Amino acid sequence: MPRFAANLSMLFTEVPFLERFAKARVAGFSGVEYLFPYEWRAAEIAAELTANGLSQVLFNLPPGDWQAGERGIACLPDRVEEFRAGVDQGIAYAQALGCKQLNCLAGIKPEALSEQEAWDTLLANVQYAADRLSEAGLVLCLEAINSRVDMPGFMLDTTGKVMALIEAVDSDNVRLQYDIYHMQIMEGDLIRSIECLLPWIGHIQFADNPGRQEPGTGEINFVNVFSALDRMTYDGWVSAEYRPSAMTEDSLGWFKARV
């Protein structure tokens, strides 16, 4: 059975962030992730992980001004120093939380920025991040996010683009973060795609489509997808990153059916 983790930026939002760890443990999860930890002291989060016997499986490098609509700064040539400082901050949190991998959000390309300059900047920044994380014994993940519904203009919106970047960087510690929801929108053919990309996949996330809610609310056959992951002997984490249609506990039928 896949190792399921709960994304605490989306699940258990009925309670404050630091109370969500206990909620995840009671629900039966053994791992957690979230978008960003930087609003809280690492020691506070570490205490919740320890108290609830949870593994910290992933979080993102600093994304720039998230509230203002920035979705990563790795492709922005005028933000390189900020990106590098964010890499150091991410590594410090990862080490404090026992987290083995971080995700890098490529960002949304400004209209005035050429595709080539944005790509060259992204490549240089990802190479820098991969080298720094390698020194710390960490894995760097790169995520494709759909540009049709959620993030128009996002630099990496297909697995093909992520794989091209991974090939260009050519570092042993760079992996694809495969988001089932985003790739159902952009590419479909989920099971065959995951099977082909499996050697490069470091992390999997999911939500149903349309609506980005829990399994069973949309078109994706998660019984088949999760069973396929079992057959593939995928040994990484599979994180629930969806917006519950009601209370979080009421959205976990898919999970209770698997445990």
JORA-V125656 format. One line per field, one symbol per residue. ss: DSSP state (H for helix, E for strand, - for the rest). phi: phi as a letter, one per 30 degrees, with the letter a starting at -180 (. if undefined). psi: psi as a letter, one per 20 degrees, with the letter a starting at -180 (. if undefined). Layout:
ss = ???
phi = ???
psi = ???
//
This chain:
ss = --EEEEE---------HHHHHHHHHHH---EEE--------HHHHHHHHHHH--EEEEEE----------------HHHHHHHHHHHHHHHHHHHHH---EEEE---E------HHHHHHHHHHHHHHHHHHHHH---EEEEE----------E----HHHHHHHHHHH----EEEEEEHHHHHHH---HHHHHHHHHHHEEEEEE---------------HHHHHHHHHHH----EEEE-------HHHH-HHHH---
phi = .edcbcdddcciddbeeddddddddddjdcbbbadbcddcdedddedddddciccdcaacdecicdddjdbjbdccdcbddddddddddddddeddciccbbccddjcddedcdeddddddddddddeddddddeciccccbccbdcdccbeiddccbdddddddedddhcdccbdcccdddddddbihdddddddcedcdcabbaadbdjhcdejcbcdddedddddddddhdcddbcdbbcedbdeedcceddddcc
psi = pqopqpoiihqkjirqgiihghggghijqiqqrrgqiiiqqhhgghhhgghjlqpohqrqqpjbnghjjqlqjhjohjkghgghhhgggggggghhjkpiqqpophrppqhipqgghgghggggghgggggghghjkqppqpppppjhggmpipgnjqhghghhgghhglqikprpoooggghhghhalgghggghigiipiqprqqrprhlaqpiibipnhggghhhhghikpjaqopomroqibqghijkhhghii.
//
